[in-house]
Amino acid sequence: MDDLNDKPEAQPKRTPERELIELYPNCFNLKKPRPLKVGIRQDLLAAGHASKLVNSVMYGYCQRIAYLKAMRIGTARIDLQGQPAGEVTEAAAIIARDELALLRPVKSSKPKPSKAPKPPKEPTPVLTTDAPLTAENIVSGRLELTLKFNELPKPVVVKAGMKIGIQTETALVVTTLKPKAWKKLEKAQAEWPQWVASMTGKLGAQVNSNDGTIVMLEDAAVQVFEKKAKVAAVDNS
């Protein structure tokens, strides 16, 4: 969504996404975004907006650097009318921080070795802004989803293992963990004051319900990391 990135355009294009955003000026603010209510996607669908358009707006808006920076612990979330609707949890703030780190990787402090000047390049040809893909441009792949959370969910015991749910900004992710993976989470909860779990799996079926989108995560693998408190510097002066 070109009109939702962090680089302002001199003359913004009139797109369906921008028109939807302008319908709710107390909710959406491209310059100073505020955290949105959990489940606001369902509110937009209930208002009669098309699912594809809502998904495009939510993804483009919530993945902006300014929005991720606004996702701080305890910050009030707002609904479509700009009214308070919950607060940003620690888990949500951690996820936003990690996504922000991916968008803006930390630069190395080591000086780069000087390079010999390169010969002048030929002018780059002007390319079209969009072009169709053909069969020769496409290869096979596997779509995976990675989630991060730091709270031990209450599982539902099923035949295949422990069924859990993780509520994200845009969807409820449901998966069934094998006993070995579940024990990793129990061990972290018992032994570490603070921890973060990273769960990766194959993206499965997606279902729209009255409470929002439900995404099934298949063959989930779990890694758990201890979060150690930062040690304050000692002033010996």
C-alpha positions as CSV (number, residue, x, y, z in Angstrom):
1,M,0.0,0.0,0.0
2,D,2.1,2.8,-1.3
3,D,0.1,5.6,0.4
4,L,0.6,4.1,3.9
5,N,4.4,4.1,4.0
6,D,6.5,6.5,6.1
7,K,7.7,8.6,3.2
8,P,5.1,11.4,2.5
9,E,4.2,12.0,-1.0
10,A,3.8,15.4,-2.5
11,Q,0.4,14.5,-4.0
12,P,-1.1,11.4,-2.3
13,K,-3.0,9.2,-4.7
14,R,-6.7,8.6,-4.0
15,T,-7.0,4.9,-3.3
16,P,-9.7,2.8,-1.6
17,E,-7.3,2.4,1.4
18,R,-6.8,6.1,1.9
19,E,-10.6,6.7,1.5
20,L,-11.3,4.2,4.2
21,I,-8.8,5.7,6.5
22,E,-10.2,9.2,6.0
23,L,-13.7,7.9,7.1
24,Y,-12.3,7.5,10.6
25,P,-10.1,10.5,11.4
26,N,-10.3,10.0,15.1
27,C,-8.9,6.5,14.7
28,F,-6.3,6.5,11.9
29,N,-3.5,9.1,11.9
30,L,-0.7,8.6,9.5
31,K,1.6,11.1,11.1
32,K,1.0,10.3,14.8
33,P,-0.6,6.8,14.9
34,R,-2.0,5.4,18.2
35,P,-2.3,1.7,19.1
36,L,-5.6,0.3,17.7
37,K,-8.1,-1.7,19.7
38,V,-7.7,-5.5,19.6
39,G,-10.4,-6.7,17.2
40,I,-10.8,-3.4,15.3
41,R,-10.6,-5.4,12.1
42,Q,-14.0,-7.0,13.0
43,D,-15.4,-3.6,13.7
44,L,-14.5,-2.5,10.2
45,L,-16.0,-5.6,8.7
46,A,-19.2,-5.1,10.7
47,A,-19.4,-1.5,9.3
48,G,-19.7,-3.1,5.9
49,H,-16.1,-2.7,4.5
50,A,-14.8,-5.5,2.2
51,S,-12.5,-8.0,3.9
52,K,-9.7,-7.6,1.3
53,L,-9.7,-3.8,1.7
54,V,-9.7,-4.0,5.5
55,N,-6.8,-6.5,5.5
56,S,-4.8,-4.2,3.2
57,V,-5.4,-1.2,5.4
58,M,-4.6,-3.0,8.7
59,Y,-1.4,-4.5,7.4
60,G,-0.1,-1.3,5.8
61,Y,-1.1,0.8,8.9
62,C,0.1,-1.6,11.6
63,Q,3.5,-2.3,10.0
64,R,4.5,1.3,9.7
65,I,7.6,2.3,11.7
66,A,5.6,5.1,13.5
67,Y,2.9,2.7,14.5
68,L,5.4,0.1,15.9
69,K,7.1,2.8,17.9
70,A,3.7,3.8,19.4
71,M,3.2,0.2,20.7
72,R,4.6,0.8,24.2
73,I,3.5,-1.1,27.3
74,G,0.5,0.4,29.0
75,T,-0.3,2.8,26.1
76,A,-4.1,3.2,25.6
77,R,-5.6,1.5,22.5
78,I,-8.4,3.3,20.7
79,D,-11.5,2.3,18.7
80,L,-12.9,3.6,15.5
81,Q,-14.2,6.7,17.3
82,G,-10.9,7.4,19.0
83,Q,-12.2,6.3,22.4
84,P,-10.0,4.2,24.8
85,A,-10.4,0.5,24.3
86,G,-7.8,-1.4,26.3
87,E,-4.0,-1.1,26.7
88,V,-0.9,-2.4,25.0
89,T,0.3,-5.5,26.8
90,E,3.9,-6.4,27.4
91,A,3.6,-9.3,24.9
92,A,2.3,-7.0,22.2
93,A,5.0,-4.4,22.9
94,I,7.7,-7.0,22.6
95,I,6.3,-8.2,19.3
96,A,6.2,-4.7,18.0
97,R,9.8,-4.0,19.1
98,D,11.0,-7.2,17.4
99,E,9.2,-6.3,14.2
100,L,10.7,-2.7,14.3
101,A,14.2,-4.2,14.7
102,L,13.6,-6.2,11.5
103,L,12.5,-3.1,9.7
104,R,15.4,-1.0,11.0
105,P,18.4,-3.4,11.6
106,V,21.1,-2.1,13.9
107,K,24.2,-0.9,12.0
108,S,27.6,-2.3,13.0
109,S,29.8,0.1,15.0
110,K,32.9,-1.2,13.3
111,P,34.3,1.1,10.6
112,K,34.0,-0.2,7.1
113,P,37.3,-0.6,5.2
114,S,37.8,1.9,2.6
115,K,37.2,0.7,-0.9
116,A,38.7,1.7,-4.2
117,P,36.6,4.1,-6.2
118,K,34.3,2.2,-8.6
119,P,34.2,3.1,-12.2
120,P,31.1,5.1,-13.2
121,K,28.1,3.0,-14.0
122,E,25.9,3.2,-17.0
123,P,22.6,4.9,-16.4
124,T,20.0,2.6,-14.9
125,P,17.1,2.0,-17.2
126,V,13.7,3.3,-16.1
127,L,11.6,0.4,-15.0
128,T,7.8,0.2,-14.7
129,T,6.3,0.4,-11.2
130,D,4.6,-3.0,-11.7
131,A,4.9,-5.9,-14.1
132,P,3.1,-9.3,-14.3
133,L,4.9,-12.5,-13.2
134,T,5.2,-15.4,-15.6
135,A,5.7,-19.1,-14.9
136,E,9.5,-18.7,-15.3
137,N,9.6,-16.1,-12.5
138,I,7.9,-18.4,-9.9
139,V,9.5,-21.2,-7.8
140,S,7.9,-23.5,-5.2
141,G,8.1,-22.5,-1.6
142,R,6.6,-22.9,1.8
143,L,4.7,-20.2,3.7
144,E,5.6,-20.1,7.4
145,L,4.4,-18.0,10.3
146,T,6.4,-17.0,13.3
147,L,4.9,-15.7,16.6
148,K,6.5,-14.4,19.8
149,F,4.9,-14.5,23.2
150,N,6.0,-14.4,26.8
151,E,3.0,-15.7,28.7
152,L,2.1,-19.3,29.4
153,P,-1.3,-20.0,27.7
154,K,-3.8,-22.3,29.4
155,P,-3.9,-25.3,27.1
156,V,-6.8,-27.5,26.1
157,V,-5.7,-31.2,26.3
158,V,-6.5,-33.0,23.0
159,K,-5.4,-36.3,21.6
160,A,-2.5,-34.8,19.6
161,G,-1.1,-32.7,22.5
162,M,-1.8,-29.3,23.9
163,K,-4.0,-27.0,22.0
164,I,-3.3,-23.3,22.6
165,G,-4.2,-19.9,21.1
166,I,-2.2,-16.7,20.6
167,Q,-4.1,-13.5,20.0
168,T,-2.2,-11.1,17.6
169,E,-3.1,-7.7,16.2
170,T,-4.9,-9.1,13.3
171,A,-5.9,-12.7,14.1
172,L,-6.1,-15.5,16.6
173,V,-3.5,-18.1,15.9
174,V,-4.4,-21.6,17.0
175,T,-2.0,-24.6,17.1
176,T,-1.5,-27.9,18.9
177,L,1.9,-28.4,20.5
178,K,3.4,-31.8,21.0
179,P,4.2,-32.7,24.7
180,K,7.9,-32.1,24.2
181,A,7.3,-28.5,22.9
182,W,4.8,-27.8,25.7
183,K,7.3,-28.9,28.3
184,K,9.7,-26.3,27.1
185,L,7.2,-23.6,27.9
186,E,6.4,-25.1,31.3
187,K,10.1,-25.3,32.2
188,A,10.7,-21.6,31.2
189,Q,7.7,-20.5,33.3
190,A,9.0,-22.5,36.3
191,E,12.7,-21.6,36.1
192,W,12.9,-18.1,34.6
193,P,11.4,-14.9,35.9
194,Q,11.0,-13.6,32.3
195,W,11.2,-15.4,29.0
196,V,10.2,-15.1,25.4
197,A,9.0,-18.0,23.2
198,S,9.3,-18.1,19.4
199,M,6.9,-20.4,17.6
200,T,7.2,-21.2,13.9
201,G,5.0,-23.4,11.8
202,K,3.3,-23.9,8.5
203,L,0.4,-21.5,7.8
204,G,-2.8,-23.6,7.7
205,A,-6.4,-22.8,7.1
206,Q,-7.9,-19.4,7.9
207,V,-11.4,-19.0,9.2
208,N,-13.5,-15.9,9.7
209,S,-15.6,-15.9,12.8
210,N,-17.8,-13.4,14.7
211,D,-14.7,-12.7,16.9
212,G,-12.4,-12.2,14.0
213,T,-10.0,-14.2,11.8
214,I,-8.7,-17.6,13.2
215,V,-5.5,-18.9,11.6
216,M,-4.4,-22.5,12.1
217,L,-0.6,-23.1,12.6
218,E,0.6,-26.6,11.6
219,D,3.7,-28.5,12.7
220,A,4.6,-25.8,15.2
221,A,8.2,-25.8,16.6
222,V,9.0,-23.8,19.8
223,Q,12.2,-22.1,21.0
224,V,12.3,-20.4,24.4
225,F,14.8,-17.8,25.5
226,E,15.4,-16.3,29.0
227,K,15.0,-12.5,29.3
228,K,17.7,-11.3,31.6
229,A,17.3,-7.9,33.3
230,K,19.8,-5.3,32.3
231,V,22.4,-4.5,34.9
232,A,22.6,-0.8,35.8
233,A,25.9,0.9,35.4
234,V,27.7,1.5,38.7
235,D,28.9,5.1,39.3
236,N,32.3,4.9,41.0
237,S,33.0,8.6,40.9
